[in-house]
Amino acid sequence: MTDKTKSYILASLAVLFWSTIATAFKIALTELSPGQLLFIASCTAVGILTLISMIEGKLKIIFKAGLKDILMSALLGMLNPFVYYIILLKAYTLLPAQVAQPLNMIWPIVLVFLSVPMLKQKIPARSFLALFISFAGVYLVSSQGQPLNPGKSDWFGVLLAAGSSLFWALYFILNLKDKRDESNKLLLNFLIASIYIAIYLIATGGFGHMSIKGILAGVYTGIFEMGLTFYLWLRALKLAETADKISNLVFLAPFLSLVFISIFLGEHIYYTTFIGLVLIIGGIAYQKTGKKRDEL
């Protein structure tokens, strides 16, 4: 089997796993608070990433981490998974899964605008059009089938779901600057983040009853949203001939997710959800293709 074939298989598995997560979030959040779910998922991810590092013979590297590495992981772990997922999971408690999931997809557009102060890049005119297209999609998704009367949505939830993309984009930029081995970097990030989440739960009295169903959903999230799937995705990118062809597969996830949401959560999928999602992805695709033309 060629590296190219392996990369597509690994990437397809990652996309399939990620497409189930909106459903897993909603199931878990009927049993757990956002903090409880995140704690279980983060601890599970630590276990998975530790196992991967042991198999790869890289675990000893983490014990050699210097103060600079620890401080960087403390910052990255604060952004993601701690702050990012606390905000996103709160949004899932307020919105239908079919609304919360697409709204979080606008982070590539947010990334372009964050690149100005952080990476000293200029914003091309097309980025503003891409932003407009994607936010038109955000409006349609948020309208829940009533684009002329969008008051049905919980707008605080909409703000949280869309706003979480800011923290993911910020994490993405800082992570690009961190040149450490990816699997060990993720392990240290999640390890420190688990401490943050534990402190948060203690401070808020969040360590209460956790049902078996909720714990299992949290473990599933830790494996298939975070630990294992992150690793599969990174491996796919390394094996790929070009990262762009693989990275485009991730945009299949929100459409597959609607299938799982409909089947397992019983949500009626609004026509505005589908059209809005197409616009969100379309805005991102327009931004990406324009960037490629500029690089030619």
N, C-alpha and C positions, 0 to 999 in steps of 0.2 A: 504494500500500500504506500503510495507516495505521500510526501508531506502535505501537498496541496489537498489531497483527499482527506487526510487526517484532520487538517484545519477546518474543512467544511463540516465534517462529522462532529467535531468538538463544538464548533460554533453553533451548529443546528441544535445540538443537545442543550447548550446554554440558553438559546432563544426559547426552546420548548419549556425548559424549567422556569425561566423568567416569566413566561406567559401564564403560568399557573399562580403566580404570587399574589396578584390582586385578590383572587378568590381565597387564597390561604390567609391573607390579611383579614378579610372580612369574617371568615370563620373563627380565626383566633381571637379577634376583638369582641366577639360575642361572649367570650369566656375570660379574657384578660384585659387589663389596662394597657395602653400603649407602652408604658414603662416596663411592665412585666413581660410583655411580648418581646420587646427589644432586648431585655436582659437575657431571656432564655435563648433567643436567636443569636445574640452576640457570643454568649458562652459556648454555644454549639459550634459557631464558626471558629472560635479559638481551638476547640478540639479537632475539628476537621483540618484546619491549617497546620496545627501541630503535627498531626499524622502525616500530612503531605510533606512537611519539612523533614520529618524523620525518614520517610521513604526515599526522599531525594538526597539524604545525607547532609542537609543544610541546617539542621536544628542548632548545631553548636555555634553557628554564626550569630544567632540572636543573643547569645550570652557574651558576645564580644562587642555588643552595641555600646558606642560611646555616648557621652552626655548630649552631643549634638543630635545623634540619631534618636535618642529617647525623647528629647524636646520636640523634634519634628514629628514623631509619632504621637506625642501628646497633643499637638496642634491638629494633626490630621484626624486622629481618633475623636477629638472633640467635634470636628466638623462632620465626619462620617465614620462610624455610624451614629454617634450620639445625637447631635442637634438635628441633622438631616432627617433621621428616621423618627425622632420624637415628633417633629412637625408633621411629617408625612402621615404617620400613623394616626395622629390626632385628626387630620383631614379625613382619613378613612372612617373614623367614627361619626363624622358629620355628613358625609356624602355617599351616594351609591358608588360601588366599585367602578362602574363604567364611566363615572365622572372624575373621580379622584385619580385614576390611573393615567388617562391621557393628559391631564393638566400638568402632570409632572414631566411630560416629554419635552417641554420647551427649553430644557437646560442648554442644548447646543446654541440656541439663539442668545440666551443670557450669557453664555460663555464668550461669544464674540464681543459683547459690550464690556465685559469684565477684562478682556484682553487689552483694552485701551490703557487703563491705569496700571495694570499689573505686568503686561508684556510689552508695553509701549508700541502697540500696533494701531494702525489707523482703521477707522470704520468705513468701508466702502458704501456707496449709496444703496447698493442692493440689499445691504443688511437691514436697512430701515423698511424696505418693502417686504423682506422676509419676516421681519418682526410683525409687520401689519398683518400679513397672511396668517401667521401662526396665532396671533392674538384674536383674529377673526374666528379661527378654529376654537380657541379657548372659550370665546363667548358662546359659540354654538353648542359646544359640549356642556357648558354650564347651564344652558337654557333648559335642558332636560325635556326636549320635545316641544318647547314653547318659545321660539326665538323672539316673538313679538311681545311676550309677557314672561320675562325670565326671573320673576320673583320667587319661583318655586325652589330655587337652589338656596342652600345655606352659604351666603357669600363670605362668611368668615372661613368656612371650610374651603371654598374656592381660593381665597387668598392664601391659606396655608398650603394647599396642594400646589398651586403655581409658585408660591414663594419658596417652597422647599428646593426648587430648581436652582435658586441662587446659591444655596449652600453646597449643592452637588457640583455646580460649575466652579465655585471657589475651591472646593476640594480637588477637582480635576486639574486645575491650573497648578496648585501647590504640589500635587502628586507628580506632575510632569517634571517639576524641578528637582524632585527627590530621586536620585539615581540608584538607590539601593535595590537589591534583589527583590522582585515583586512579592514572592510568597512569604518571605521573612518580614518584609515591610508590612504586608497585610496582617500577619500574625501579631506583630507588636502593636499595630494600630488597634486591632480588635481587643487585644489583651488590656490595653490602657483604657479603651472605651468601656469595657465591661466594668472596670473600677468606677468610672464616671457614673455609669448607669446605676450601679449598686448604691453609690452615695446619694444619687437622685431619689432612688426608691426609699432609702432610709429617711432622707430629709422630708419626703412627702408622705411617709407612712404607707408606701405602695406595696410593701412585702406582705400581701394578704393571701387569701385563699387562691390557689391556682388549681383548676380542674385538670384531670388527665387529658381531656380533649384539647384544652387550651395549651397544655405543655407540649403535646404531640404536634400541634399546629405550629408552636414556637420553634420546636426542633426542626420541623420541615422547613420553616422559613430560614433558619440558620444554615441549613445544608444547601437548599436550592435557590435562595435569594442571595446568600452571602458566600460562605466558605467554598463549597465545591464548585459552584457555578462561576464565581469570580476566577477561580483557578482554571477551569475549562476554557473560559473566554480568553484569558491571558495566554494560555498555551496555544489556542487557535490563532491568535494574532502573531505569535512568534513563528509558527509553522507556515503561515500564509505567504504567498509570493508578494502580494500587496495587501496592506492592512485595510485599504478602502473597500475592497470587494467583500471582505469578511465583516467589516463594521456596518455595512449597509444592511446585513441580515437582521440586525437588532431591531430594525423598524418593522419587522414582521410580528414581533412580540405583542404589541398592543392590539393588533387585529386578532391574533390567536387568543389573546386574553379575553376578548369579548365573547368568544365561543364558550370558554370555561365559565365565565361569569353568568352567561345565559343558562348553561346546563346545570351547574352546581349551586348557584345562588338564586336561580329563578328570576333574575332581573329581566324585565322587558327592555330590550336594547332600542333606545330611541334613534330615529333617523338622524337627528341632529348630532348624536354621539359619533356615528360613522362619518358623516360629512365633516364634522369638526375635526375628527382625528385625521382625515385625509388632508385637510388644510394645514394642520399642525405639522404633519410629516412633510407636506409639500413645501411649506416655508423653510423647513430645515434642509430639505433636498436642494431647493433653489439656492440657499446660502452656500451649501457645499459645492455644487457644480460651478457656481460663480467663482469660488475660491480657486478651484482647479484651473479655470480659464486664465485667472490672473497669474498662476504659477507657470503657465506654458511660455 
